[in-house]
Amino acid sequence: MPGKNIHVVPADNGWAVEAEGGAESRQIYTSQDEAIAAGTKRAKQEKVDLLVHSREGHISMRNSFSKDGRNTKG
């Protein structure tokens, strides 16, 4: 079964990195850049997609680290 995608999302006190479907493994960072770096590392390790959300909640960037090797930015 494939892993859950990693999301970088706005949080009350910064930016959060969390797995899709739940906040049980949520980590908080003070800047979006820090969160993206941590999320990228985690997504690469787990071979899943990284989705970065804007403050408005829209997906502003998507990188894929899955087995098929596609890497998209949007």
DOTI-797104 format. One record per atom (N, C-alpha, C, O): residue number from 1; residue in three letters; atom name; x negated, z, y. Coordinates in Angstrom, 1 decimal. Last residue first. Layout:
% residues N
+------+------+------+--------+--------+--------+
: resi : resn : name :     xx :     zz :     yy :
+------+------+------+--------+--------+--------+
:  NUM :  ALA :   CA :      X :      Z :      Y :
...
+------+------+------+--------+--------+--------+
END
This chain:
% residues 74
+------+------+------+--------+--------+--------+
: resi : resn : name :     xx :     zz :     yy :
+------+------+------+--------+--------+--------+
:   74 :  GLY :    N :   -3.4 :   -9.6 :   23.2 :
:   74 :  GLY :   CA :   -2.2 :  -10.2 :   23.8 :
:   74 :  GLY :    C :   -1.8 :   -9.5 :   25.1 :
:   74 :  GLY :    O :   -0.8 :   -9.9 :   25.7 :
:   73 :  LYS :    N :   -5.6 :  -10.7 :   20.8 :
:   73 :  LYS :   CA :   -5.4 :   -9.9 :   21.9 :
:   73 :  LYS :    C :   -4.3 :  -10.5 :   22.7 :
:   73 :  LYS :    O :   -4.2 :  -11.7 :   22.8 :
:   72 :  THR :    N :   -6.6 :  -10.6 :   17.3 :
:   72 :  THR :   CA :   -5.8 :  -11.1 :   18.4 :
:   72 :  THR :    C :   -5.7 :  -10.1 :   19.6 :
:   72 :  THR :    O :   -5.7 :   -8.9 :   19.4 :
:   71 :  ASN :    N :   -8.2 :  -11.4 :   14.6 :
:   71 :  ASN :   CA :   -8.4 :  -10.6 :   15.7 :
:   71 :  ASN :    C :   -7.7 :  -11.2 :   16.9 :
:   71 :  ASN :    O :   -8.1 :  -12.2 :   17.5 :
:   70 :  ARG :    N :   -8.1 :  -11.5 :   11.0 :
:   70 :  ARG :   CA :   -7.7 :  -12.0 :   12.3 :
:   70 :  ARG :    C :   -7.9 :  -11.0 :   13.4 :
:   70 :  ARG :    O :   -7.8 :   -9.8 :   13.2 :
:   69 :  GLY :    N :   -8.9 :  -10.5 :    8.5 :
:   69 :  GLY :   CA :   -9.9 :  -10.8 :    9.6 :
:   69 :  GLY :    C :   -9.4 :  -11.3 :   10.9 :
:   69 :  GLY :    O :  -10.2 :  -11.6 :   11.8 :
:   68 :  ASP :    N :   -7.5 :   -9.7 :    6.4 :
:   68 :  ASP :   CA :   -7.5 :  -11.2 :    6.6 :
:   68 :  ASP :    C :   -8.4 :  -11.5 :    7.8 :
:   68 :  ASP :    O :   -8.6 :  -12.7 :    8.1 :
:   67 :  LYS :    N :   -7.7 :   -6.9 :    6.4 :
:   67 :  LYS :   CA :   -8.5 :   -7.7 :    5.4 :
:   67 :  LYS :    C :   -8.6 :   -9.2 :    5.8 :
:   67 :  LYS :    O :   -9.6 :   -9.8 :    5.5 :
:   66 :  SER :    N :   -7.5 :   -5.9 :    9.8 :
:   66 :  SER :   CA :   -7.0 :   -6.0 :    8.4 :
:   66 :  SER :    C :   -7.9 :   -6.9 :    7.6 :
:   66 :  SER :    O :   -8.8 :   -7.6 :    8.2 :
:   65 :  PHE :    N :   -7.8 :   -5.4 :   12.4 :
:   65 :  PHE :   CA :   -8.9 :   -5.2 :   11.6 :
:   65 :  PHE :    C :   -8.6 :   -5.2 :   10.2 :
:   65 :  PHE :    O :   -9.3 :   -4.6 :    9.3 :
:   64 :  SER :    N :   -6.5 :   -6.8 :   15.3 :
:   64 :  SER :   CA :   -6.3 :   -6.7 :   13.9 :
:   64 :  SER :    C :   -7.7 :   -6.5 :   13.2 :
:   64 :  SER :    O :   -8.6 :   -7.3 :   13.4 :
:   63 :  ASN :    N :   -5.2 :   -5.7 :   18.4 :
:   63 :  ASN :   CA :   -6.4 :   -6.2 :   17.6 :
:   63 :  ASN :    C :   -6.2 :   -5.9 :   16.2 :
:   63 :  ASN :    O :   -5.7 :   -4.8 :   15.8 :
:   62 :  ARG :    N :   -3.4 :   -6.2 :   21.2 :
:   62 :  ARG :   CA :   -3.3 :   -6.0 :   19.8 :
:   62 :  ARG :    C :   -4.6 :   -6.6 :   19.2 :
:   62 :  ARG :    O :   -4.9 :   -7.7 :   19.4 :
:   61 :  MET :    N :   -2.0 :   -5.0 :   24.3 :
:   61 :  MET :   CA :   -3.2 :   -5.5 :   23.5 :
:   61 :  MET :    C :   -2.9 :   -5.2 :   22.1 :
:   61 :  MET :    O :   -2.4 :   -4.2 :   21.7 :
:   60 :  SER :    N :    0.3 :   -4.1 :   25.3 :
:   60 :  SER :   CA :   -0.5 :   -4.9 :   26.2 :
:   60 :  SER :    C :   -1.7 :   -5.5 :   25.5 :
:   60 :  SER :    O :   -2.3 :   -6.4 :   26.0 :
:   59 :  ILE :    N :    3.6 :   -3.4 :   24.6 :
:   59 :  ILE :   CA :    2.3 :   -3.7 :   23.9 :
:   59 :  ILE :    C :    1.5 :   -4.6 :   24.8 :
:   59 :  ILE :    O :    1.9 :   -5.7 :   25.1 :
:   58 :  HIS :    N :    5.2 :   -1.2 :   26.8 :
:   58 :  HIS :   CA :    5.0 :   -2.5 :   26.3 :
:   58 :  HIS :    C :    3.7 :   -2.6 :   25.6 :
:   58 :  HIS :    O :    2.7 :   -2.0 :   26.1 :
:   57 :  GLY :    N :    5.4 :    1.2 :   28.2 :
:   57 :  GLY :   CA :    5.7 :    1.2 :   26.8 :
:   57 :  GLY :    C :    5.5 :   -0.2 :   26.1 :
:   57 :  GLY :    O :    5.7 :   -0.3 :   24.9 :
:   56 :  GLU :    N :    4.4 :    1.6 :   30.7 :
:   56 :  GLU :   CA :    5.8 :    1.3 :   30.6 :
:   56 :  GLU :    C :    6.3 :    1.2 :   29.1 :
:   56 :  GLU :    O :    7.5 :    1.0 :   28.9 :
:   55 :  ARG :    N :    1.7 :    2.0 :   30.2 :
:   55 :  ARG :   CA :    2.5 :    3.1 :   30.7 :
:   55 :  ARG :    C :    4.0 :    2.9 :   30.5 :
:   55 :  ARG :    O :    4.8 :    3.8 :   30.3 :
:   54 :  SER :    N :    1.2 :   -0.1 :   27.3 :
:   54 :  SER :   CA :    1.1 :    0.2 :   28.7 :
:   54 :  SER :    C :    1.8 :    1.5 :   29.0 :
:   54 :  SER :    O :    2.5 :    2.0 :   28.2 :
:   53 :  HIS :    N :   -0.5 :    0.3 :   24.1 :
:   53 :  HIS :   CA :    0.7 :    0.2 :   24.9 :
:   53 :  HIS :    C :    0.4 :    0.5 :   26.4 :
:   53 :  HIS :    O :   -0.5 :    1.3 :   26.7 :
:   52 :  VAL :    N :   -2.2 :   -1.3 :   21.6 :
:   52 :  VAL :   CA :   -2.3 :   -0.6 :   22.9 :
:   52 :  VAL :    C :   -1.1 :   -0.8 :   23.7 :
:   52 :  VAL :    O :   -0.8 :   -1.9 :   24.0 :
:   51 :  LEU :    N :   -2.7 :   -1.3 :   18.2 :
:   51 :  LEU :   CA :   -1.8 :   -1.7 :   19.3 :
:   51 :  LEU :    C :   -1.9 :   -0.8 :   20.5 :
:   51 :  LEU :    O :   -1.7 :    0.4 :   20.3 :
:   50 :  LEU :    N :   -4.6 :   -2.3 :   15.6 :
:   50 :  LEU :   CA :   -4.6 :   -1.4 :   16.8 :
:   50 :  LEU :    C :   -3.7 :   -2.0 :   17.8 :
:   50 :  LEU :    O :   -3.9 :   -3.2 :   18.2 :
:   49 :  ASP :    N :   -4.1 :   -2.7 :   12.1 :
:   49 :  ASP :   CA :   -4.0 :   -3.2 :   13.5 :
:   49 :  ASP :    C :   -4.1 :   -2.0 :   14.5 :
:   49 :  ASP :    O :   -3.6 :   -0.9 :   14.2 :
:   48 :  VAL :    N :   -6.5 :   -1.7 :    9.6 :
:   48 :  VAL :   CA :   -5.2 :   -1.9 :   10.1 :
:   48 :  VAL :    C :   -5.2 :   -2.5 :   11.5 :
:   48 :  VAL :    O :   -6.3 :   -2.7 :   12.1 :
:   47 :  LYS :    N :   -8.7 :   -0.3 :    8.3 :
:   47 :  LYS :   CA :   -8.4 :   -1.8 :    8.1 :
:   47 :  LYS :    C :   -7.0 :   -2.1 :    8.4 :
:   47 :  LYS :    O :   -6.3 :   -2.7 :    7.6 :
:   46 :  GLU :    N :   -9.6 :    2.2 :    8.7 :
:   46 :  GLU :   CA :   -8.4 :    2.1 :    7.9 :
:   46 :  GLU :    C :   -8.0 :    0.6 :    7.6 :
:   46 :  GLU :    O :   -7.1 :    0.4 :    6.9 :
:   45 :  GLN :    N :  -11.8 :    1.6 :   10.4 :
:   45 :  GLN :   CA :  -12.0 :    2.4 :    9.2 :
:   45 :  GLN :    C :  -10.8 :    2.2 :    8.2 :
:   45 :  GLN :    O :  -11.0 :    2.1 :    7.0 :
:   44 :  LYS :    N :  -10.5 :    0.3 :   12.5 :
:   44 :  LYS :   CA :  -11.5 :   -0.4 :   11.7 :
:   44 :  LYS :    C :  -11.7 :    0.3 :   10.4 :
:   44 :  LYS :    O :  -11.8 :   -0.3 :    9.3 :
:   43 :  ALA :    N :   -8.9 :    2.3 :   13.5 :
:   43 :  ALA :   CA :   -8.2 :    1.1 :   12.9 :
:   43 :  ALA :    C :   -9.2 :    0.3 :   12.1 :
:   43 :  ALA :    O :   -8.9 :   -0.2 :   11.0 :
:   42 :  ARG :    N :  -10.8 :    4.1 :   14.4 :
:   42 :  ARG :   CA :   -9.9 :    4.5 :   13.3 :
:   42 :  ARG :    C :   -9.3 :    3.3 :   12.7 :
:   42 :  ARG :    O :   -9.2 :    3.2 :   11.4 :
:   41 :  LYS :    N :  -12.0 :    2.6 :   16.4 :
:   41 :  LYS :   CA :  -12.8 :    3.1 :   15.3 :
:   41 :  LYS :    C :  -11.9 :    3.5 :   14.1 :
:   41 :  LYS :    O :  -12.3 :    3.1 :   13.0 :
:   40 :  THR :    N :   -9.8 :    2.2 :   18.1 :
:   40 :  THR :   CA :  -10.5 :    1.0 :   17.5 :
:   40 :  THR :    C :  -11.3 :    1.5 :   16.3 :
:   40 :  THR :    O :  -11.3 :    0.9 :   15.2 :
:   39 :  GLY :    N :   -9.2 :    4.8 :   18.9 :
:   39 :  GLY :   CA :   -8.2 :    4.0 :   18.1 :
:   39 :  GLY :    C :   -8.9 :    2.9 :   17.4 :
:   39 :  GLY :    O :   -8.5 :    2.5 :   16.3 :
:   38 :  ALA :    N :  -11.5 :    5.4 :   20.4 :
:   38 :  ALA :   CA :  -11.2 :    6.2 :   19.3 :
:   38 :  ALA :    C :  -10.2 :    5.4 :   18.3 :
:   38 :  ALA :    O :  -10.4 :    5.5 :   17.1 :
:   37 :  ALA :    N :  -11.2 :    3.4 :   22.4 :
:   37 :  ALA :   CA :  -12.4 :    3.5 :   21.6 :
:   37 :  ALA :    C :  -12.1 :    4.2 :   20.3 :
:   37 :  ALA :    O :  -12.6 :    3.8 :   19.3 :
:   36 :  ILE :    N :   -8.7 :    4.0 :   23.5 :
:   36 :  ILE :   CA :   -8.9 :    2.7 :   22.8 :
:   36 :  ILE :    C :  -10.1 :    2.8 :   22.0 :
:   36 :  ILE :    O :  -10.1 :    2.2 :   20.9 :
:   35 :  ALA :    N :   -9.2 :    6.6 :   24.5 :
:   35 :  ALA :   CA :   -8.2 :    6.4 :   23.5 :
:   35 :  ALA :    C :   -8.4 :    5.1 :   22.7 :
:   35 :  ALA :    O :   -8.3 :    5.1 :   21.5 :
:   34 :  GLU :    N :  -11.0 :    5.9 :   26.6 :
:   34 :  GLU :   CA :  -11.4 :    6.8 :   25.5 :
:   34 :  GLU :    C :  -10.5 :    6.7 :   24.3 :
:   34 :  GLU :    O :  -11.0 :    6.6 :   23.1 :
:   33 :  ASP :    N :   -9.3 :    4.3 :   28.1 :
:   33 :  ASP :   CA :  -10.5 :    3.7 :   27.6 :
:   33 :  ASP :    C :  -11.0 :    4.6 :   26.4 :
:   33 :  ASP :    O :  -11.4 :    4.1 :   25.4 :
:   32 :  GLN :    N :   -7.4 :    6.1 :   29.0 :
:   32 :  GLN :   CA :   -7.0 :    5.1 :   28.1 :
:   32 :  GLN :    C :   -8.2 :    4.5 :   27.4 :
:   32 :  GLN :    O :   -8.1 :    4.1 :   26.2 :
:   31 :  SER :    N :   -8.5 :    9.5 :   29.1 :
:   31 :  SER :   CA :   -8.4 :    8.2 :   29.7 :
:   31 :  SER :    C :   -8.0 :    7.2 :   28.6 :
:   31 :  SER :    O :   -8.1 :    7.4 :   27.4 :
:   30 :  THR :    N :   -8.2 :   11.9 :   27.7 :
:   30 :  THR :   CA :   -7.9 :   11.9 :   29.1 :
:   30 :  THR :    C :   -7.8 :   10.5 :   29.7 :
:   30 :  THR :    O :   -7.1 :   10.4 :   30.7 :
:   29 :  TYR :    N :   -6.4 :   12.0 :   24.6 :
:   29 :  TYR :   CA :   -7.6 :   11.7 :   25.3 :
:   29 :  TYR :    C :   -7.2 :   11.6 :   26.8 :
:   29 :  TYR :    O :   -6.1 :   11.4 :   27.1 :
:   28 :  ILE :    N :   -5.2 :   13.4 :   21.6 :
:   28 :  ILE :   CA :   -5.0 :   13.2 :   23.0 :
:   28 :  ILE :    C :   -6.3 :   13.0 :   23.6 :
:   28 :  ILE :    O :   -7.3 :   13.7 :   23.4 :
:   27 :  GLN :    N :   -3.9 :   12.4 :   18.4 :
:   27 :  GLN :   CA :   -5.0 :   12.9 :   19.2 :
:   27 :  GLN :    C :   -4.9 :   12.5 :   20.6 :
:   27 :  GLN :    O :   -4.5 :   11.4 :   20.9 :
:   26 :  ARG :    N :   -1.7 :   12.9 :   15.7 :
:   26 :  ARG :   CA :   -1.9 :   12.5 :   17.1 :
:   26 :  ARG :    C :   -3.1 :   13.2 :   17.7 :
:   26 :  ARG :    O :   -3.3 :   14.4 :   17.6 :
:   25 :  SER :    N :   -0.7 :   13.1 :   13.2 :
:   25 :  SER :   CA :   -2.1 :   12.9 :   13.4 :
:   25 :  SER :    C :   -2.5 :   12.5 :   14.8 :
:   25 :  SER :    O :   -3.5 :   11.9 :   15.0 :
:   24 :  GLU :    N :    2.1 :   13.2 :   13.6 :
:   24 :  GLU :   CA :    1.4 :   14.3 :   12.9 :
:   24 :  GLU :    C :   -0.1 :   14.3 :   13.0 :
:   24 :  GLU :    O :   -0.8 :   15.3 :   13.0 :
:   23 :  ALA :    N :    3.8 :   11.4 :   14.7 :
:   23 :  ALA :   CA :    2.7 :   12.0 :   15.6 :
:   23 :  ALA :    C :    2.0 :   13.1 :   14.9 :
:   23 :  ALA :    O :    1.3 :   13.9 :   15.6 :
:   22 :  GLY :    N :    4.8 :    8.3 :   13.2 :
:   22 :  GLY :   CA :    4.7 :    9.8 :   13.3 :
:   22 :  GLY :    C :    3.6 :   10.2 :   14.1 :
:   22 :  GLY :    O :    2.6 :    9.6 :   14.3 :
:   21 :  GLY :    N :    4.7 :    5.5 :   13.0 :
:   21 :  GLY :   CA :    5.7 :    6.3 :   12.2 :
:   21 :  GLY :    C :    5.7 :    7.8 :   12.4 :
:   21 :  GLY :    O :    6.5 :    8.5 :   11.8 :
:   20 :  GLU :    N :    1.3 :    4.8 :   13.1 :
:   20 :  GLU :   CA :    2.6 :    4.3 :   13.1 :
:   20 :  GLU :    C :    3.6 :    5.2 :   12.3 :
:   20 :  GLU :    O :    3.3 :    5.7 :   11.2 :
:   19 :  ALA :    N :   -0.9 :    7.3 :   14.3 :
:   19 :  ALA :   CA :   -0.5 :    6.4 :   13.3 :
:   19 :  ALA :    C :    0.9 :    6.0 :   13.4 :
:   19 :  ALA :    O :    1.7 :    6.8 :   13.9 :
:   18 :  GLU :    N :   -2.2 :    7.6 :   17.7 :
:   18 :  GLU :   CA :   -1.4 :    8.0 :   16.5 :
:   18 :  GLU :    C :   -1.2 :    6.9 :   15.6 :
:   18 :  GLU :    O :   -1.2 :    5.7 :   15.9 :
:   17 :  VAL :    N :   -3.6 :    8.7 :   20.6 :
:   17 :  VAL :   CA :   -3.9 :    7.8 :   19.4 :
:   17 :  VAL :    C :   -3.1 :    8.4 :   18.3 :
:   17 :  VAL :    O :   -3.3 :    9.6 :   17.9 :
:   16 :  ALA :    N :   -2.6 :    9.0 :   24.0 :
:   16 :  ALA :   CA :   -2.6 :    9.5 :   22.6 :
:   16 :  ALA :    C :   -2.9 :    8.4 :   21.6 :
:   16 :  ALA :    O :   -2.6 :    7.2 :   21.9 :
:   15 :  TRP :    N :   -3.6 :   10.0 :   27.2 :
:   15 :  TRP :   CA :   -3.3 :    8.9 :   26.3 :
:   15 :  TRP :    C :   -3.5 :    9.4 :   24.9 :
:   15 :  TRP :    O :   -4.4 :   10.2 :   24.6 :
:   14 :  GLY :    N :   -2.3 :   12.4 :   29.4 :
:   14 :  GLY :   CA :   -3.3 :   11.4 :   29.1 :
:   14 :  GLY :    C :   -2.8 :   10.3 :   28.2 :
:   14 :  GLY :    O :   -1.8 :    9.7 :   28.5 :
:   13 :  ASN :    N :   -0.2 :   14.2 :   29.2 :
:   13 :  ASN :   CA :   -1.4 :   14.7 :   29.8 :
:   13 :  ASN :    C :   -2.6 :   13.7 :   29.5 :
:   13 :  ASN :    O :   -3.7 :   14.1 :   29.5 :
:   12 :  ASP :    N :    1.9 :   12.8 :   28.1 :
:   12 :  ASP :   CA :    2.1 :   13.6 :   29.3 :
:   12 :  ASP :    C :    0.8 :   13.9 :   30.0 :
:   12 :  ASP :    O :    0.8 :   13.9 :   31.2 :
:   11 :  ALA :    N :    0.7 :    9.5 :   27.1 :
:   11 :  ALA :   CA :    1.2 :   10.9 :   26.8 :
:   11 :  ALA :    C :    1.3 :   11.7 :   28.1 :
:   11 :  ALA :    O :    0.7 :   11.2 :   29.1 :
:   10 :  PRO :    N :    0.9 :    6.2 :   26.0 :
:   10 :  PRO :   CA :    0.8 :    7.1 :   27.1 :
:   10 :  PRO :    C :    1.4 :    8.5 :   26.6 :
:   10 :  PRO :    O :    2.3 :    8.6 :   25.8 :
:    9 :  VAL :    N :   -0.9 :    5.2 :   23.0 :
:    9 :  VAL :   CA :    0.3 :    5.3 :   23.8 :
:    9 :  VAL :    C :    0.2 :    6.3 :   24.9 :
:    9 :  VAL :    O :   -0.7 :    7.3 :   24.8 :
:    8 :  VAL :    N :   -2.1 :    3.2 :   20.6 :
:    8 :  VAL :   CA :   -2.6 :    4.0 :   21.8 :
:    8 :  VAL :    C :   -1.4 :    4.0 :   22.7 :
:    8 :  VAL :    O :   -0.9 :    2.9 :   23.2 :
:    7 :  HIS :    N :   -1.7 :    3.2 :   17.1 :
:    7 :  HIS :   CA :   -1.1 :    3.0 :   18.4 :
:    7 :  HIS :    C :   -1.8 :    3.8 :   19.4 :
:    7 :  HIS :    O :   -2.1 :    5.0 :   19.2 :
:    6 :  ILE :    N :   -2.4 :    1.7 :   14.0 :
:    6 :  ILE :   CA :   -2.8 :    2.7 :   14.9 :
:    6 :  ILE :    C :   -2.3 :    2.3 :   16.3 :
:    6 :  ILE :    O :   -2.4 :    1.1 :   16.7 :
:    5 :  ASN :    N :   -0.5 :    1.1 :   11.0 :
:    5 :  ASN :   CA :   -1.1 :    0.7 :   12.2 :
:    5 :  ASN :    C :   -1.4 :    1.8 :   13.1 :
:    5 :  ASN :    O :   -0.6 :    2.8 :   13.1 :
:    4 :  LYS :    N :   -1.1 :    2.6 :    7.8 :
:    4 :  LYS :   CA :   -0.2 :    2.5 :    9.0 :
:    4 :  LYS :    C :   -1.0 :    2.0 :   10.2 :
:    4 :  LYS :    O :   -2.1 :    2.5 :   10.4 :
:    3 :  GLY :    N :   -2.3 :    0.6 :    5.0 :
:    3 :  GLY :   CA :   -2.2 :    1.8 :    5.9 :
:    3 :  GLY :    C :   -1.3 :    1.5 :    7.1 :
:    3 :  GLY :    O :   -0.8 :    0.4 :    7.3 :
:    2 :  PRO :    N :   -0.6 :   -0.9 :    2.2 :
:    2 :  PRO :   CA :   -1.4 :   -0.9 :    3.4 :
:    2 :  PRO :    C :   -1.3 :    0.3 :    4.2 :
:    2 :  PRO :    O :   -0.2 :    1.0 :    4.2 :
:    1 :  MET :    N :   -0.8 :    0.0 :   -1.2 :
:    1 :  MET :   CA :    0.0 :    0.0 :    0.0 :
:    1 :  MET :    C :   -0.9 :    0.0 :    1.2 :
:    1 :  MET :    O :   -1.8 :    0.8 :    1.3 :
+------+------+------+--------+--------+--------+
END
